[in-house]
Structures are given as structure tokens and as C-alpha cells.
Amino acid sequence: MAGTTSGDPASGVLSERELQIVELVAAGLTNQEIAEKLEISKRTVDNHISNILTKTATGNRVALVRWALQWGKVCIDEVNCCRLPVFKETLPPADDPLLGEASSG
């Protein structure tokens, strides 16, 4: 299928700024809106988008967002988020008789 990759070729290849732009594209912002938000020129955003599309082997913004979702580069409305659950470790009280001497050190 065109526009897809079998691996993650851009892993570690996209700059922090490019990843930031991918997130904003996925959020639905236009290049002009991205430029205003990041306080850079629209032409700079255009260049970044072009470089990103090349690096990710995607042909358009829709394919780019699909790529970003597939590789976990973006999280949209808590969907496709790769967050580990937070576990509160419950420790027995220090004077727990089940721990015996092992708990003292």
C-alpha cells in the first residue's frame, strides 16, 4: 500500500521541531496556524512539512497523521495513547510481622 512503511524509518530521524509540527498537523491546524502558534514563518512550516513527508514516506497530511498514529508519535483525544498505567505500590507497615528481619535491611 502506498504511503505506508514496514518499519519506523523516521524513529530518531525527525527533529523535535518536526515532531512538534506533526502533532499540530494531527490536531488539524493549517500551516498558517502552525506558523502563528510556533511564531515562525509559514514558509518555514511549509519546508518542515515537506521534509517530514519525505522522511516518513507519506504523500500528504492524511497519510502523515496515519503514520504518526501507527508509530505512536501522536495521541488524539486519548485514543492511541501509549501510557502505562500508574500503580500505587502498597507497602506493608514497617512493623508488619510478616516481613520479619528481612525488612530491616
C-alpha positions as a Markdown table, in Angstrom:
| # | Residue | x | y | z |
|---|---|---|---|---|
| 1 | Met | 0.0 | 0.0 | 0.0 |
| 2 | Ala | 1.4 | 3.4 | -0.9 |
| 3 | Gly | 2.4 | 5.7 | 1.8 |
| 4 | Thr | 3.0 | 3.0 | 4.4 |
| 5 | Thr | 6.2 | 1.6 | 5.8 |
| 6 | Ser | 7.1 | -1.7 | 7.1 |
| 7 | Gly | 9.3 | -0.2 | 9.8 |
| 8 | Asp | 9.7 | 3.1 | 11.6 |
| 9 | Pro | 12.2 | 4.8 | 9.3 |
| 10 | Ala | 11.7 | 8.2 | 11.0 |
| 11 | Ser | 12.3 | 6.9 | 14.5 |
| 12 | Gly | 15.0 | 9.2 | 15.8 |
| 13 | Val | 15.2 | 10.9 | 12.4 |
| 14 | Leu | 12.5 | 13.6 | 12.9 |
| 15 | Ser | 13.8 | 16.6 | 14.9 |
| 16 | Glu | 11.9 | 17.8 | 18.0 |
| 17 | Arg | 10.5 | 20.7 | 15.9 |
| 18 | Glu | 9.3 | 18.3 | 13.2 |
| 19 | Leu | 7.6 | 16.1 | 15.8 |
| 20 | Gln | 6.0 | 19.2 | 17.3 |
| 21 | Ile | 4.7 | 20.1 | 13.8 |
| 22 | Val | 3.4 | 16.6 | 13.3 |
| 23 | Glu | 1.4 | 16.9 | 16.5 |
| 24 | Leu | -0.1 | 20.2 | 15.3 |
| 25 | Val | -0.9 | 18.8 | 11.9 |
| 26 | Ala | -2.7 | 15.9 | 13.7 |
| 27 | Ala | -4.6 | 18.4 | 15.7 |
| 28 | Gly | -5.9 | 19.8 | 12.5 |
| 29 | Leu | -4.0 | 23.1 | 12.2 |
| 30 | Thr | -3.2 | 24.6 | 8.9 |
| 31 | Asn | 0.3 | 25.6 | 8.0 |
| 32 | Gln | -0.5 | 29.3 | 8.7 |
| 33 | Glu | -2.0 | 28.4 | 12.1 |
| 34 | Ile | 1.1 | 26.3 | 12.9 |
| 35 | Ala | 3.3 | 29.2 | 11.9 |
| 36 | Glu | 1.4 | 31.6 | 14.2 |
| 37 | Lys | 1.4 | 29.1 | 17.1 |
| 38 | Leu | 5.2 | 28.5 | 16.8 |
| 39 | Glu | 6.0 | 32.1 | 15.9 |
| 40 | Ile | 7.8 | 31.1 | 12.7 |
| 41 | Ser | 7.1 | 31.9 | 9.1 |
| 42 | Lys | 4.6 | 30.0 | 7.1 |
| 43 | Arg | 7.4 | 29.3 | 4.6 |
| 44 | Thr | 9.4 | 27.6 | 7.4 |
| 45 | Val | 6.4 | 25.4 | 8.2 |
| 46 | Asp | 6.0 | 24.6 | 4.5 |
| 47 | Asn | 9.6 | 23.4 | 4.4 |
| 48 | His | 9.2 | 21.4 | 7.6 |
| 49 | Ile | 6.1 | 19.7 | 6.3 |
| 50 | Ser | 7.9 | 18.9 | 3.0 |
| 51 | Asn | 10.8 | 17.4 | 4.9 |
| 52 | Ile | 8.6 | 15.4 | 7.2 |
| 53 | Leu | 6.6 | 14.0 | 4.3 |
| 54 | Thr | 9.8 | 12.9 | 2.7 |
| 55 | Lys | 11.3 | 11.4 | 5.9 |
| 56 | Thr | 8.1 | 9.5 | 6.7 |
| 57 | Ala | 7.5 | 8.4 | 3.1 |
| 58 | Thr | 4.0 | 9.8 | 3.3 |
| 59 | Gly | 2.4 | 11.7 | 0.4 |
| 60 | Asn | 0.0 | 14.1 | 2.2 |
| 61 | Arg | -1.2 | 15.3 | 5.6 |
| 62 | Val | -3.8 | 12.5 | 6.0 |
| 63 | Ala | -1.1 | 9.8 | 5.3 |
| 64 | Leu | 1.2 | 11.6 | 7.7 |
| 65 | Val | -1.4 | 11.6 | 10.5 |
| 66 | Arg | -2.0 | 7.9 | 9.9 |
| 67 | Trp | 1.8 | 7.3 | 10.1 |
| 68 | Ala | 2.0 | 9.3 | 13.3 |
| 69 | Leu | -0.8 | 7.3 | 14.9 |
| 70 | Gln | 0.6 | 4.0 | 13.7 |
| 71 | Trp | 4.0 | 4.7 | 15.2 |
| 72 | Gly | 2.7 | 6.3 | 18.4 |
| 73 | Lys | 4.1 | 9.8 | 17.5 |
| 74 | Val | 0.8 | 11.5 | 18.4 |
| 75 | Cys | -2.1 | 11.0 | 20.7 |
| 76 | Ile | -5.6 | 12.2 | 19.7 |
| 77 | Asp | -8.3 | 12.6 | 22.3 |
| 78 | Glu | -6.8 | 9.9 | 24.5 |
| 79 | Val | -7.0 | 7.5 | 21.6 |
| 80 | Asn | -3.9 | 5.6 | 20.6 |
| 81 | Cys | -2.1 | 6.9 | 23.6 |
| 82 | Cys | 0.7 | 4.7 | 24.8 |
| 83 | Arg | 0.6 | 5.4 | 28.5 |
| 84 | Leu | 1.5 | 2.9 | 31.1 |
| 85 | Pro | -1.0 | 2.5 | 34.0 |
| 86 | Val | 0.1 | 4.1 | 37.2 |
| 87 | Phe | 0.3 | 1.6 | 40.1 |
| 88 | Lys | 0.5 | 2.7 | 43.6 |
| 89 | Glu | 2.8 | 0.4 | 45.4 |
| 90 | Thr | 1.3 | -0.6 | 48.7 |
| 91 | Leu | 3.9 | -1.4 | 51.2 |
| 92 | Pro | 3.0 | -3.1 | 54.5 |
| 93 | Pro | 3.7 | -1.1 | 57.6 |
| 94 | Ala | 7.3 | -1.2 | 58.8 |
| 95 | Asp | 6.2 | -3.2 | 61.9 |
| 96 | Asp | 4.5 | -5.9 | 59.8 |
| 97 | Pro | 5.3 | -9.2 | 61.5 |
| 98 | Leu | 5.2 | -11.0 | 58.1 |
| 99 | Leu | 8.3 | -9.1 | 57.0 |
| 100 | Gly | 10.4 | -10.3 | 59.9 |
| 101 | Glu | 14.0 | -9.3 | 60.0 |
| 102 | Ala | 14.2 | -9.1 | 56.1 |
| 103 | Ser | 12.6 | -5.6 | 56.2 |
| 104 | Ser | 15.2 | -4.1 | 58.5 |
| 105 | Gly | 17.9 | -4.1 | 55.9 |
